[in-house]
Amino acid sequence: MSDESRQAPPSDAGARSVTMERVAPTKFTVTNERGGQITTGSGSDADFMPGELLLAAIGACTGVDLDILVSRRAEPLALRIEVGATKVRDELGSRLTDIVVTYDGEFPEGSDGDEARAMVPKIVARSREKLCTVGRTVEVGTPISDVITDQQASNR
């Protein structure tokens, strides 16, 4: 992969959004502003459940930071990220607890591979503490506002 294709996308401090369209009972197609799509559902089939999407977002956020930065030293031979959590239901409601992210990388032999391997803990910590929007949002906690509209009522 060329260095040019490894560059991080330009930073944009603006809004982020996705659109979800119901395509079947408990199944939604999620579309981002660039046209990318993923299907989510209730867990009755192979589609991602919402909690799995959250875990994927947590892992992917730091994973992208990690990949961009270590690849400047040495292209990983393998990079695997596993994100696990425990779903609980208690007086606070349903939520995920005990989120653990495990990073498993393999780098080439030699000084460049050694440098990349040594960077991993620092990059993961920096991503967790400052760079990763998803992880930071979860750890800091952010209020969610709901807006409910009724298209049918507004078309009358």
C-alpha positions in Angstrom: 0.0 0.0 0.0 1.4 3.4 -0.9 2.3 6.0 1.7 -0.3 8.3 0.1 -3.1 5.8 0.7 -2.0 5.3 4.4 -2.6 9.0 5.2 -5.3 9.9 7.7 -8.3 11.6 6.2 -8.4 15.4 6.8 -9.6 16.3 10.2 -13.1 17.8 10.2 -14.5 19.3 13.4 -18.0 19.3 11.9 -21.0 17.2 12.5 -21.2 13.4 12.0 -24.3 11.5 11.0 -25.7 8.3 9.7 -29.2 7.5 8.3 -31.0 4.3 9.2 -33.8 2.9 7.1 -36.0 0.0 8.1 -35.7 -2.8 5.5 -37.5 -5.6 7.5 -38.8 -6.2 11.0 -36.0 -5.3 13.4 -33.5 -4.8 10.5 -32.1 -1.5 9.4 -29.6 -0.4 6.7 -27.3 2.2 8.1 -25.8 4.6 5.5 -23.0 7.1 6.1 -22.6 10.4 4.4 -20.1 8.8 1.9 -22.6 6.1 0.9 -21.1 3.2 2.9 -23.7 0.8 4.3 -24.0 -1.9 6.9 -27.0 -3.8 8.1 -28.0 -4.1 11.7 -30.6 -6.3 13.4 -31.8 -8.0 16.5 -29.4 -10.9 16.5 -31.8 -13.4 14.8 -29.3 -13.7 11.9 -25.7 -12.8 11.0 -26.3 -9.0 10.9 -24.6 -7.0 13.6 -26.6 -6.2 16.7 -26.3 -2.5 17.9 -24.1 -3.5 20.9 -21.7 -5.3 18.5 -21.5 -2.2 16.3 -20.5 -0.2 19.4 -17.8 -2.7 20.3 -16.6 -2.6 16.7 -16.5 1.2 16.7 -14.5 1.2 19.9 -11.9 -1.2 18.4 -11.9 0.3 15.0 -11.3 3.8 16.3 -8.0 2.9 18.0 -7.3 0.4 15.4 -7.2 3.0 12.7 -4.9 5.3 14.8 -2.7 2.3 15.5 -2.5 1.2 11.9 -1.7 4.7 10.5 1.1 5.3 13.0 2.8 1.9 13.2 2.7 1.5 9.4 5.0 4.6 9.2 7.7 2.4 10.7 6.8 -1.1 9.4 3.8 -2.6 7.6 2.1 -5.0 10.1 2.2 -8.6 8.9 -1.0 -9.1 10.9 -3.1 -6.8 13.1 -6.1 -8.3 15.1 -8.3 -6.4 17.5 -10.8 -8.2 19.8 -13.3 -6.2 21.8 -15.3 -8.0 24.5 -17.8 -6.8 27.1 -20.4 -8.1 29.5 -24.1 -7.2 28.9 -25.9 -6.5 32.2 -29.4 -5.6 33.1 -29.8 -4.0 36.5 -31.4 -1.0 38.2 -29.4 1.3 35.8 -30.9 -0.5 32.8 -29.3 -2.6 30.0 -25.7 -1.7 29.2 -22.3 -3.1 28.4 -19.7 -3.3 31.2 -16.1 -4.5 31.5 -15.2 -3.5 28.0 -11.8 -5.0 27.2 -9.9 -4.3 23.9 -7.1 -6.7 23.0 -4.5 -5.8 20.4 -2.5 -8.5 18.7 0.0 -7.4 16.1 2.8 -9.1 14.2 5.6 -7.1 12.7 8.5 -7.9 10.4 11.9 -8.9 11.9 14.4 -6.1 12.1 14.8 -2.6 13.5 11.7 -1.2 11.7 9.5 -4.0 13.0 11.0 -3.6 16.5 10.3 0.1 16.4 6.7 -0.5 15.3 6.2 -3.1 18.0 7.5 -0.8 20.7 5.2 2.0 19.6 2.0 -0.1 20.1 1.4 0.6 23.8 2.1 4.3 23.4 -0.2 4.7 20.5 -3.0 2.7 22.2 -2.7 4.9 25.3 -2.7 8.1 23.3 -5.7 7.0 21.3 -7.5 6.0 24.5 -6.6 9.3 26.3 -7.1 11.8 23.5 -7.5 10.7 19.9 -10.3 8.1 19.6 -13.6 9.9 19.4 -15.7 6.7 20.1 -13.7 5.6 23.1 -13.6 9.1 24.5 -17.3 9.5 24.1 -18.0 6.3 25.9 -15.5 6.9 28.7 -16.4 10.6 29.3 -20.2 10.0 28.8 -22.2 12.2 26.5 -26.0 13.0 26.8 -28.2 11.8 24.0 -31.1 14.0 22.8 -34.1 12.5 21.1 -36.2 14.3 18.5 -39.4 12.5 17.4 -41.2 13.6 14.2 -44.3 12.2 12.5 -44.0 12.6 8.7 -47.5 11.5 8.2 -48.9 14.1 10.6 -46.8 16.8 9.0 -48.0 15.9 5.5 -51.7 16.5 6.4 
